[in-house]
Amino acid sequence: MEIMWVLVFFFAFITIVFVAFAFFFPEWVGITGKKALSIQAHQKEDPEGTQHAPSSKDID
């Protein structure tokens, strides 16, 4: 019976740790966070399908 409580508390602890990592470090657990979304927006093409020439800061 006490092994059941150990497993329940272990599962609860692992779940709480996962939720904390998902909140503070979403990219570490496979969630697209603000940083990844900003990178995707930067790489997106415009609606006509043409790409813009890279700026000087992108080349350096």
C-alpha positions in Angstrom: 0.0 0.0 0.0 2.8 2.5 0.8 4.4 1.8 -2.6 1.2 3.3 -4.2 1.7 6.5 -2.2 5.3 6.7 -3.2 4.3 6.3 -6.9 1.5 8.9 -6.6 3.8 11.5 -5.0 6.6 10.7 -7.6 4.1 11.2 -10.5 2.8 14.5 -8.9 6.4 15.7 -8.5 7.4 14.9 -12.1 4.2 16.6 -13.3 4.8 19.8 -11.3 8.4 19.9 -12.6 7.2 19.5 -16.2 4.7 22.2 -15.8 7.3 24.6 -14.4 9.7 23.8 -17.2 6.9 24.3 -19.8 6.1 27.7 -18.3 9.6 29.0 -17.9 11.5 27.2 -20.7 8.8 26.2 -23.4 11.3 25.4 -26.1 13.0 22.8 -23.8 9.8 20.7 -23.7 8.8 21.1 -27.3 6.4 24.1 -27.0 6.8 27.0 -29.5 7.6 29.9 -27.2 7.9 33.7 -27.9 11.5 33.4 -29.0 10.7 30.8 -31.7 7.6 32.7 -32.8 9.7 35.8 -33.3 12.2 33.9 -35.4 9.5 32.3 -37.5 8.0 35.8 -38.1 11.4 37.1 -39.2 11.8 34.3 -41.7 8.3 34.4 -43.1 7.8 35.5 -46.7 5.5 38.3 -47.6 2.0 37.4 -49.0 3.1 37.7 -52.7 5.7 35.0 -52.1 8.7 37.1 -52.8 11.6 37.3 -50.3 13.2 40.5 -49.3 16.9 41.1 -49.7 18.9 40.6 -46.6 19.9 43.6 -44.6 23.5 44.4 -43.7 23.0 43.2 -40.1 21.9 39.7 -41.5 25.0 39.5 -43.7 27.5 40.3 -40.9 
